[in-house]
Amino acid sequence: MGDEDEIGGGPSGVSDEEDDPARRREIRSKYRDLINSVQQNREDMLNPANNKLIDVLEEANRLFASVKQAREAALDAQLLVLATDLGKEKASQLHAEGSAFDPSAFAEHLLSFMGLNRLEEEDDDQDGHLNGFLPQDAWQKLAKRSEVCFKTAPSFHYMLGSFLAEPPPPRQRVERQRKAPSKEAKRIMPTQLKKMEESQQEATEKEVERILACLQKYFADDPEEPISYYEFVIDPSSFSRTVENIFHTSFLIRDGLAKISLDKEGLPCIGPVEEGEIETGGAADRNQCVISISQASWKELIEAFDIKEALIPAPKTLSQES
């Protein structure tokens, strides 16, 4: 490992000479001098007789041999961009054989080379057609003459014939007739939904009757002692069972099978409505309210009322599964 560090100049692979701050600072200074020189002498370098741009590029090549870091490479790229723009602008000012390039004259030479016949052009203009403007092999003649100037790949030929550019004929779309649902299918869906609703309603009614039986049983044991509403509906071992008990108990209140009153401390108490007891005023004297409960308030009520077990036992199906 020690030999590798000496050869590579450290774990990073950069020698001490390449990472010398003084040497790098000197290279950057020379690059900045070249950039300033190009910017200040731009007009002189655009002169066709001036070859100072070549001297700048040669000096940049010598400096680039010592470039090892990104900062110096960025300055070299900046100088190259300036030199490229300057060279492009200088090339546009060049003239061939003392005259500027004339696109119109060049086009005339091309047409003459391709075999343009002015007499046929006049005849075609009289007929209103331009089919005889150029020979049929005019472009092939120009292509053969110009292909020697370029290195091109061999042309591609299809093994199974030429490619037809014509789009395929559109297929006629056949519309399929949708099958109308049969009468039996129409009958099955409402029947299934109806049976599902009936089963849910029947299960709710049975649960309400079971809770009413529990309430009547506790009230019969001690009619004088009020039953706390929270102690009756809260199940300390299951938050979901507590919500279900509140939901089913609300049906007892709605149907007039149970009533809620406040005790001396202002806490709600629940009790069954005895047979023959009729509330004065009927449903007009009833008050409705919305009860909301969260897991946090459920735990607080369990601690406040010191609830150890549920007064409403779980259904037999749930107890058997547990």
Buried (B, 14 or more C-beta within 10 A) or exposed (E): EEEEEEEEBEEEEEBEEBBEEEBBEEBBEBBEEBBEBBEEBBEEBBEEEBEEBEEBBEBBEEBBEBBBEEEBEEBBEBBEEBBEEBBEEBEEEEEEEEEEEEEEEEEEEEBEEBEBBEEBEEEBEEEEEEEBBBBEEBEEBBEEEEEEEEEEEEEEEEEEEEEEEEEEEEEEEEEEEEEEEEEEEEEEEEEEEEEEEEEEEEEBEEBBEBBBEBBBEBBEEEEEEBBBBBBBBBBBBBBEBBBBBBBBBBBBBEEBBBBBEEEEEEEBBBBBBEEEEEEEEEEEEEEEEEEEBEEEEBEEBBEEBEBEEBBBEBBEEEEEEE
